[in-house]
Amino acid sequence: MNGTALTENEIIAWLREEDPQKLEVLFRKADLLRRQHVGEAVHLRGLVEISNICRRNCLYCGVRASRSNIKRYRLAAEEVLEGARLAADFGYGTVVIQGGEDFSLDAVFVAGIVREIKKLGLAVTLSLGERPEADWRLWREAGADRYLIRFETSNRSLFDVIHPRVGKKDSFGFDGRLGSLLTLRGMGYEIGSGVMIGIPGQSYRDLARDLILFQLLDLDMIGTGPFLAHPETPLGKAALALAAAPDAPLEEKWKLAADAGFDYPIPDDQVPSSNLMAFKVIALTRLLLPDSNIPSTTAIATNDAVHGRVTGLMSGANVVMPNLTPTKYRAMYEIYPNKSATFDSPEETHRKAIEQIREAGRTPGTGPGGRRGSPRGRF
């Protein structure tokens, strides 16, 4: 790991920093560490969103189970493999299969897809939520290399509010989420997680502790991005109500959030959901975990389609994830509205990604692009 030693208060000071010259020092240091530890290559992970069906009812997510006015889908195996073949044709090293917590995605079905993708010489990252350990073990035996499962916030009380449980016997919770990551690592997966930046209720100390937890978990992959409000979710409604009353007294802000369906105190130092804050988090994450894989995420590109992804790469990121989901399904995978490249063809998505990598002065990576030093890492 060998990351920079930063205290909680030092991280908070950087998160609060607004001086452009001082921030430029931070970004340059992170970019230098990136160059020293993971090189100039930007690794491309072809994203295939396999299903927007989810049994969870997370307060921020546009595919939450209780949304009735959304068309649901689940890809056939051949549709997933079509995306994987495109990834191989484009020279990517990894396919990411992402979906809601859809238990109708049978474990054997997913394992069969993983085996077919491995025949193409690609690494496989899965992001399919909380599953029985037997499923994870089967997928690992089929050849899956990595598993991504975000915790979104290290504040336990906030976690519990935004992630309601499904029934009394549901083991889902903050400790369960961290336990899942450790279980997956014990199975031989590279593990990834991440948080949303600027969710209502998040203080600067919360965000600093998120970063420290990244380091404590020694994550192989860390995905972060600004919180983007979905207007048909409780957390999205709360965020929009708060944005409309930025100068309201704190108690009034609490009431606005509660009226929107988010009953949680809004701190007096609420973190903004801005790209600038996301770039600070990328840079600080690179300082804490210099050899981990850190993407310049779709959320950043959605906030700024022209410069967002490039600036993320120049702030310490070394991964981009072009969307290879069949175009007709992309608008249905509406975690938040107006996602970047929703209506682009796979070829256009690829072209833009390569242009942005070149604009950042970097080169497209080759091979699976695992974490150096990891048992699964292969550069």
VEXMIGU-114701 format. One record per residue (C-alpha): x, y, z; residue in one letter. Coordinates in pm, whole numbers. Layout:
# residues N
node xx=X, yy=Y, zz=Z, r=a
...
***
This chain:
# residues 379
node xx=0, yy=0, zz=0, r=m
node xx=265, yy=255, zz=110, r=n
node xx=31, yy=550, zz=83, r=g
node xx=73, yy=901, zz=216, r=t
node xx=-6, yy=933, zz=585, r=a
node xx=-286, yy=1187, zz=619, r=l
node xx=-482, yy=1258, zz=935, r=t
node xx=-857, yy=1306, zz=932, r=e
node xx=-812, yy=1679, zz=993, r=n
node xx=-556, yy=1711, zz=713, r=e
node xx=-799, yy=1545, zz=472, r=i
node xx=-1078, yy=1778, zz=583, r=i
node xx=-852, yy=2080, zz=527, r=a
node xx=-786, yy=1967, zz=169, r=w
node xx=-1155, yy=1898, zz=107, r=l
node xx=-1234, yy=2251, zz=223, r=r
node xx=-947, yy=2411, zz=28, r=e
node xx=-1060, yy=2663, zz=-234, r=e
node xx=-731, yy=2830, zz=-331, r=d
node xx=-666, yy=2731, zz=-696, r=p
node xx=-288, yy=2747, zz=-655, r=q
node xx=-290, yy=2518, zz=-351, r=k
node xx=-527, yy=2278, zz=-525, r=l
node xx=-301, yy=2272, zz=-828, r=e
node xx=-22, yy=2151, zz=-597, r=v
node xx=-251, yy=1873, zz=-472, r=l
node xx=-351, yy=1766, zz=-822, r=f
node xx=8, yy=1769, zz=-948, r=r
node xx=126, yy=1558, zz=-655, r=k
node xx=-153, yy=1306, zz=-715, r=a
node xx=-76, yy=1297, zz=-1087, r=d
node xx=294, yy=1239, zz=-1013, r=l
node xx=212, yy=951, zz=-778, r=l
node xx=-18, yy=808, zz=-1042, r=r
node xx=261, yy=823, zz=-1298, r=r
node xx=511, yy=662, zz=-1059, r=q
node xx=287, yy=381, zz=-936, r=h
node xx=50, yy=289, zz=-1221, r=v
node xx=209, yy=452, zz=-1524, r=g
node xx=76, yy=651, zz=-1818, r=e
node xx=-174, yy=395, zz=-1942, r=a
node xx=-545, yy=455, zz=-1890, r=v
node xx=-719, yy=121, zz=-1861, r=h
node xx=-1050, yy=82, zz=-2040, r=l
node xx=-1326, yy=-124, zz=-1880, r=r
node xx=-1616, yy=-196, zz=-2113, r=g
node xx=-1937, yy=-159, zz=-1911, r=l
node xx=-2238, yy=-382, zz=-1977, r=v
node xx=-2547, yy=-304, zz=-1765, r=e
node xx=-2706, yy=-647, zz=-1751, r=i
node xx=-3029, yy=-565, zz=-1563, r=s
node xx=-3215, yy=-269, zz=-1414, r=n
node xx=-3425, yy=-497, zz=-1194, r=i
node xx=-3342, yy=-457, zz=-825, r=c
node xx=-3498, yy=-583, zz=-505, r=r
node xx=-3343, yy=-295, zz=-307, r=r
node xx=-3513, yy=36, zz=-236, r=n
node xx=-3210, yy=260, zz=-181, r=c
node xx=-3322, yy=620, zz=-139, r=l
node xx=-3094, yy=764, zz=-409, r=y
node xx=-3127, yy=515, zz=-693, r=c
node xx=-3344, yy=558, zz=-1000, r=g
node xx=-3388, yy=182, zz=-1046, r=v
node xx=-3508, yy=129, zz=-686, r=r
node xx=-3767, yy=-145, zz=-648, r=a
node xx=-4061, yy=85, zz=-568, r=s
node xx=-4037, yy=287, zz=-891, r=r
node xx=-4333, yy=175, zz=-1098, r=s
node xx=-4291, yy=412, zz=-1394, r=n
node xx=-3975, yy=255, zz=-1530, r=i
node xx=-3944, yy=-12, zz=-1797, r=k
node xx=-3746, yy=-304, zz=-1661, r=r
node xx=-3511, yy=-525, zz=-1861, r=y
node xx=-3269, yy=-812, zz=-1826, r=r
node xx=-3016, yy=-886, zz=-2101, r=l
node xx=-2991, yy=-1222, zz=-2269, r=a
node xx=-2653, yy=-1395, zz=-2255, r=a
node xx=-2586, yy=-1318, zz=-2622, r=e
node xx=-2649, yy=-947, zz=-2563, r=e
node xx=-2389, yy=-942, zz=-2285, r=v
node xx=-2144, yy=-1134, zz=-2500, r=l
node xx=-2199, yy=-892, zz=-2787, r=e
node xx=-2072, yy=-615, zz=-2560, r=g
node xx=-1778, yy=-830, zz=-2454, r=a
node xx=-1681, yy=-896, zz=-2816, r=r
node xx=-1693, yy=-523, zz=-2884, r=l
node xx=-1463, yy=-468, zz=-2584, r=a
node xx=-1217, yy=-721, zz=-2729, r=a
node xx=-1239, yy=-559, zz=-3074, r=d
node xx=-1174, yy=-215, zz=-2924, r=f
node xx=-866, yy=-347, zz=-2740, r=g
node xx=-1007, yy=-319, zz=-2388, r=y
node xx=-872, yy=-546, zz=-2118, r=g
node xx=-1181, yy=-581, zz=-1899, r=t
node xx=-1557, yy=-618, zz=-1917, r=v
node xx=-1763, yy=-491, zz=-1622, r=v
node xx=-2100, yy=-661, zz=-1577, r=i
node xx=-2314, yy=-435, zz=-1363, r=q
node xx=-2676, yy=-462, zz=-1257, r=g
node xx=-2931, yy=-421, zz=-985, r=g
node xx=-2960, yy=-679, zz=-710, r=e
node xx=-3163, yy=-905, zz=-938, r=d
node xx=-3189, yy=-1256, zz=-795, r=f
node xx=-3350, yy=-1376, zz=-1118, r=s
node xx=-3000, yy=-1347, zz=-1264, r=l
node xx=-2931, yy=-1708, zz=-1184, r=d
node xx=-2582, yy=-1778, zz=-1054, r=a
node xx=-2525, yy=-2055, zz=-1310, r=v
node xx=-2639, yy=-1822, zz=-1591, r=f
node xx=-2389, yy=-1554, zz=-1482, r=v
node xx=-2111, yy=-1812, zz=-1444, r=a
node xx=-2172, yy=-1927, zz=-1802, r=g
node xx=-2136, yy=-1570, zz=-1927, r=i
node xx=-1814, yy=-1525, zz=-1729, r=v
node xx=-1666, yy=-1841, zz=-1884, r=r
node xx=-1747, yy=-1722, zz=-2235, r=e
node xx=-1596, yy=-1378, zz=-2174, r=i
node xx=-1277, yy=-1535, zz=-2039, r=k
node xx=-1239, yy=-1718, zz=-2369, r=k
node xx=-1197, yy=-1374, zz=-2529, r=l
node xx=-889, yy=-1308, zz=-2313, r=g
node xx=-1062, yy=-1041, zz=-2105, r=l
node xx=-1073, yy=-982, zz=-1731, r=a
node xx=-1420, yy=-978, zz=-1576, r=v
node xx=-1542, yy=-741, zz=-1308, r=t
node xx=-1883, yy=-812, zz=-1154, r=l
node xx=-2105, yy=-561, zz=-975, r=s
node xx=-2428, yy=-739, zz=-891, r=l
node xx=-2485, yy=-642, zz=-529, r=g
node xx=-2516, yy=-860, zz=-221, r=e
node xx=-2539, yy=-1227, zz=-320, r=r
node xx=-2503, yy=-1560, zz=-136, r=p
node xx=-2141, yy=-1659, zz=-85, r=e
node xx=-2202, yy=-1967, zz=-297, r=a
node xx=-2280, yy=-1742, zz=-596, r=d
node xx=-1962, yy=-1540, zz=-550, r=w
node xx=-1757, yy=-1860, zz=-518, r=r
node xx=-1912, yy=-2007, zz=-834, r=l
node xx=-1836, yy=-1690, zz=-1031, r=w
node xx=-1481, yy=-1682, zz=-901, r=r
node xx=-1433, yy=-2043, zz=-1006, r=e
node xx=-1573, yy=-1951, zz=-1349, r=a
node xx=-1294, yy=-1695, zz=-1384, r=g
node xx=-1431, yy=-1362, zz=-1251, r=a
node xx=-1140, yy=-1142, zz=-1147, r=d
node xx=-1293, yy=-851, zz=-956, r=r
node xx=-1603, yy=-756, zz=-763, r=y
node xx=-1728, yy=-403, zz=-710, r=l
node xx=-1966, yy=-331, zz=-422, r=i
node xx=-1991, yy=29, zz=-304, r=r
node xx=-2072, yy=132, zz=52, r=f
node xx=-2162, yy=493, zz=-49, r=e
node xx=-2094, yy=635, zz=300, r=t
node xx=-1897, yy=524, zz=606, r=s
node xx=-2143, yy=706, zz=835, r=n
node xx=-2338, yy=412, zz=979, r=r
node xx=-2653, yy=604, zz=1065, r=s
node xx=-2665, yy=770, zz=723, r=l
node xx=-2595, yy=433, zz=558, r=f
node xx=-2891, yy=276, zz=737, r=d
node xx=-3127, yy=555, zz=633, r=v
node xx=-3037, yy=553, zz=263, r=i
node xx=-3022, yy=172, zz=242, r=h
node xx=-3348, yy=40, zz=392, r=p
node xx=-3353, yy=-333, zz=453, r=r
node xx=-3572, yy=-576, zz=260, r=v
node xx=-3765, yy=-758, zz=533, r=g
node xx=-3668, yy=-839, zz=890, r=k
node xx=-3430, yy=-1121, zz=794, r=k
node xx=-3229, yy=-907, zz=553, r=d
node xx=-2865, yy=-906, zz=665, r=s
node xx=-2786, yy=-597, zz=458, r=f
node xx=-2622, yy=-326, zz=664, r=g
node xx=-2296, yy=-138, zz=698, r=f
node xx=-2115, yy=-422, zz=875, r=d
node xx=-2253, yy=-666, zz=620, r=g
node xx=-2129, yy=-452, zz=335, r=r
node xx=-1775, yy=-434, zz=476, r=l
node xx=-1789, yy=-805, zz=557, r=g
node xx=-1886, yy=-876, zz=197, r=s
node xx=-1577, yy=-696, zz=71, r=l
node xx=-1352, yy=-897, zz=302, r=l
node xx=-1525, yy=-1223, zz=206, r=t
node xx=-1475, yy=-1147, zz=-162, r=l
node xx=-1107, yy=-1070, zz=-107, r=r
node xx=-1070, yy=-1401, zz=78, r=g
node xx=-1207, yy=-1576, zz=-232, r=m
node xx=-932, yy=-1424, zz=-444, r=g
node xx=-1121, yy=-1135, zz=-603, r=y
node xx=-976, yy=-791, zz=-639, r=e
node xx=-1224, yy=-576, zz=-449, r=i
node xx=-1364, yy=-236, zz=-532, r=g
node xx=-1588, yy=7, zz=-352, r=s
node xx=-1665, yy=376, zz=-341, r=g
node xx=-1892, yy=655, zz=-226, r=v
node xx=-2115, yy=933, zz=-350, r=m
node xx=-1985, yy=1284, zz=-291, r=i
node xx=-2230, yy=1542, zz=-162, r=g
node xx=-2527, yy=1324, zz=-69, r=i
node xx=-2764, yy=1511, zz=165, r=p
node xx=-2655, yy=1447, zz=522, r=g
node xx=-2284, yy=1406, zz=439, r=q
node xx=-2044, yy=1625, zz=638, r=s
node xx=-1679, yy=1693, zz=557, r=y
node xx=-1579, yy=1466, zz=843, r=r
node xx=-1795, yy=1189, zz=697, r=d
node xx=-1621, yy=1223, zz=361, r=l
node xx=-1276, yy=1230, zz=522, r=a
node xx=-1362, yy=908, zz=704, r=r
node xx=-1475, yy=754, zz=375, r=d
node xx=-1127, yy=819, zz=238, r=l
node xx=-959, yy=674, zz=546, r=i
node xx=-1176, yy=363, zz=514, r=l
node xx=-1059, yy=322, zz=152, r=f
node xx=-706, yy=305, zz=286, r=q
node xx=-790, yy=76, zz=580, r=l
node xx=-961, yy=-169, zz=342, r=l
node xx=-666, yy=-138, zz=100, r=d
node xx=-913, yy=-132, zz=-189, r=l
node xx=-792, yy=-244, zz=-530, r=d
node xx=-1046, yy=-20, zz=-708, r=m
node xx=-1211, yy=300, zz=-583, r=i
node xx=-1498, yy=464, zz=-769, r=g
node xx=-1628, yy=801, zz=-654, r=t
node xx=-1831, yy=1074, zz=-814, r=g
node xx=-2064, yy=1362, zz=-735, r=p
node xx=-2411, yy=1273, zz=-615, r=f
node xx=-2656, yy=1337, zz=-898, r=l
node xx=-3014, yy=1380, zz=-781, r=a
node xx=-3284, yy=1164, zz=-936, r=h
node xx=-3609, yy=1362, zz=-902, r=p
node xx=-3817, yy=1047, zz=-847, r=e
node xx=-3627, yy=928, zz=-539, r=t
node xx=-3651, yy=1053, zz=-179, r=p
node xx=-3286, yy=1156, zz=-164, r=l
node xx=-3308, yy=1324, zz=-504, r=g
node xx=-3618, yy=1517, zz=-402, r=k
node xx=-3446, yy=1625, zz=-81, r=a
node xx=-3137, yy=1741, zz=-271, r=a
node xx=-3347, yy=1944, zz=-516, r=l
node xx=-3546, yy=2102, zz=-231, r=a
node xx=-3224, yy=2196, zz=-51, r=l
node xx=-3071, yy=2337, zz=-369, r=a
node xx=-3375, yy=2563, zz=-410, r=a
node xx=-3324, yy=2708, zz=-60, r=a
node xx=-2946, yy=2739, zz=-14, r=p
node xx=-2970, yy=3018, zz=244, r=d
node xx=-3247, yy=2867, zz=456, r=a
node xx=-3179, yy=2818, zz=829, r=p
node xx=-3048, yy=2475, zz=920, r=l
node xx=-3369, yy=2364, zz=1094, r=e
node xx=-3569, yy=2461, zz=786, r=e
node xx=-3333, yy=2253, zz=570, r=k
node xx=-3396, yy=1953, zz=794, r=w
node xx=-3771, yy=2000, zz=745, r=k
node xx=-3735, yy=2038, zz=368, r=l
node xx=-3543, yy=1709, zz=353, r=a
node xx=-3792, yy=1530, zz=578, r=a
node xx=-4088, yy=1655, zz=374, r=d
node xx=-3919, yy=1510, zz=65, r=a
node xx=-3896, yy=1167, zz=230, r=g
node xx=-3543, yy=1190, zz=370, r=f
node xx=-3566, yy=1207, zz=747, r=d
node xx=-3206, yy=1276, zz=843, r=y
node xx=-3037, yy=1587, zz=986, r=p
node xx=-2865, yy=1807, zz=730, r=i
node xx=-2524, yy=1912, zz=873, r=p
node xx=-2415, yy=2273, zz=883, r=d
node xx=-2111, yy=2170, zz=677, r=d
node xx=-2295, yy=1976, zz=408, r=q
node xx=-2052, yy=1864, zz=135, r=v
node xx=-2137, yy=2001, zz=-212, r=p
node xx=-2197, yy=1754, zz=-495, r=s
node xx=-1957, yy=1924, zz=-735, r=s
node xx=-1696, yy=1802, zz=-980, r=n
node xx=-1433, yy=2008, zz=-799, r=l
node xx=-1503, yy=1810, zz=-482, r=m
node xx=-1483, yy=1489, zz=-687, r=a
node xx=-1141, yy=1589, zz=-823, r=f
node xx=-1018, yy=1657, zz=-468, r=k
node xx=-1141, yy=1312, zz=-362, r=v
node xx=-968, yy=1144, zz=-658, r=i
node xx=-642, yy=1323, zz=-577, r=a
node xx=-656, yy=1242, zz=-206, r=l
node xx=-746, yy=880, zz=-282, r=t
node xx=-440, yy=857, zz=-504, r=r
node xx=-225, yy=992, zz=-219, r=l
node xx=-367, yy=736, zz=22, r=l
node xx=-360, yy=441, zz=-221, r=l
node xx=-100, yy=519, zz=-488, r=p
node xx=-119, yy=183, zz=-669, r=d
node xx=-498, yy=133, zz=-674, r=s
node xx=-713, yy=166, zz=-985, r=n
node xx=-922, yy=484, zz=-976, r=i
node xx=-1170, yy=571, zz=-1253, r=p
node xx=-1271, yy=909, zz=-1382, r=s
node xx=-1637, yy=818, zz=-1350, r=t
node xx=-1950, yy=856, zz=-1559, r=t
node xx=-2100, yy=1085, zz=-1293, r=a
node xx=-1810, yy=1328, zz=-1343, r=i
node xx=-1858, yy=1313, zz=-1721, r=a
node xx=-2232, yy=1367, zz=-1679, r=t
node xx=-2168, yy=1687, zz=-1483, r=n
node xx=-1924, yy=1808, zz=-1751, r=d
node xx=-1927, yy=1616, zz=-2078, r=a
node xx=-1648, yy=1830, zz=-2231, r=v
node xx=-1383, yy=1848, zz=-1960, r=h
node xx=-1496, yy=1629, zz=-1670, r=g
node xx=-1338, yy=1296, zz=-1755, r=r
node xx=-1014, yy=1460, zz=-1874, r=v
node xx=-979, yy=1664, zz=-1555, r=t
node xx=-1040, yy=1351, zz=-1351, r=g
node xx=-757, yy=1176, zz=-1534, r=l
node xx=-530, yy=1472, zz=-1463, r=m
node xx=-621, yy=1462, zz=-1092, r=s
node xx=-494, yy=1108, zz=-1032, r=g
node xx=-738, yy=872, zz=-1209, r=a
node xx=-617, yy=593, zz=-1439, r=n
node xx=-935, yy=415, zz=-1557, r=v
node xx=-1233, yy=500, zz=-1778, r=v
node xx=-1540, yy=282, zz=-1831, r=m
node xx=-1699, yy=326, zz=-2174, r=p
node xx=-2058, yy=202, zz=-2183, r=n
node xx=-2108, yy=-93, zz=-2419, r=l
node xx=-2463, yy=-176, zz=-2311, r=t
node xx=-2688, yy=-210, zz=-2619, r=p
node xx=-2804, yy=146, zz=-2685, r=t
node xx=-3175, yy=62, zz=-2669, r=k
node xx=-3140, yy=-32, zz=-2299, r=y
node xx=-2916, yy=247, zz=-2172, r=r
node xx=-3186, yy=502, zz=-2092, r=a
node xx=-3361, yy=235, zz=-1882, r=m
node xx=-3056, yy=198, zz=-1655, r=y
node xx=-3140, yy=533, zz=-1502, r=e
node xx=-2959, yy=538, zz=-1170, r=i
node xx=-2962, yy=915, zz=-1220, r=y
node xx=-3095, yy=1120, zz=-1514, r=p
node xx=-2911, yy=1224, zz=-1828, r=n
node xx=-2616, yy=992, zz=-1789, r=k
node xx=-2320, yy=1069, zz=-2013, r=s
node xx=-2323, yy=889, zz=-2352, r=a
node xx=-2672, yy=743, zz=-2296, r=t
node xx=-2760, yy=759, zz=-2665, r=f
node xx=-2415, yy=717, zz=-2823, r=d
node xx=-2338, yy=405, zz=-3023, r=s
node xx=-2067, yy=179, zz=-2880, r=p
node xx=-1835, yy=303, zz=-3156, r=e
node xx=-1900, yy=667, zz=-3066, r=e
node xx=-1859, yy=592, zz=-2696, r=t
node xx=-1523, yy=431, zz=-2773, r=h
node xx=-1410, yy=717, zz=-2996, r=r
node xx=-1485, yy=977, zz=-2730, r=k
node xx=-1305, yy=778, zz=-2461, r=a
node xx=-990, yy=750, zz=-2671, r=i
node xx=-1004, yy=1123, zz=-2756, r=e
node xx=-1033, yy=1212, zz=-2388, r=q
node xx=-741, yy=987, zz=-2295, r=i
node xx=-528, yy=1154, zz=-2564, r=r
node xx=-641, yy=1500, zz=-2452, r=e
node xx=-516, yy=1419, zz=-2102, r=a
node xx=-175, yy=1337, zz=-2253, r=g
node xx=-210, yy=968, zz=-2178, r=r
node xx=-218, yy=641, zz=-2370, r=t
node xx=-487, yy=372, zz=-2384, r=p
node xx=-392, yy=76, zz=-2169, r=g
node xx=-360, yy=-282, zz=-2286, r=t
node xx=-422, yy=-604, zz=-2099, r=g
node xx=-645, yy=-666, zz=-1796, r=p
node xx=-491, yy=-382, zz=-1592, r=g
node xx=-515, yy=-538, zz=-1248, r=g
node xx=-363, yy=-378, zz=-944, r=r
node xx=11, yy=-414, zz=-922, r=r
node xx=114, yy=-638, zz=-635, r=g
node xx=-234, yy=-793, zz=-612, r=s
node xx=-264, yy=-1172, zz=-649, r=p
node xx=-503, yy=-1091, zz=-936, r=r
node xx=-295, yy=-802, zz=-1070, r=g
node xx=-149, yy=-847, zz=-1418, r=r
node xx=1, yy=-555, zz=-1609, r=f
***
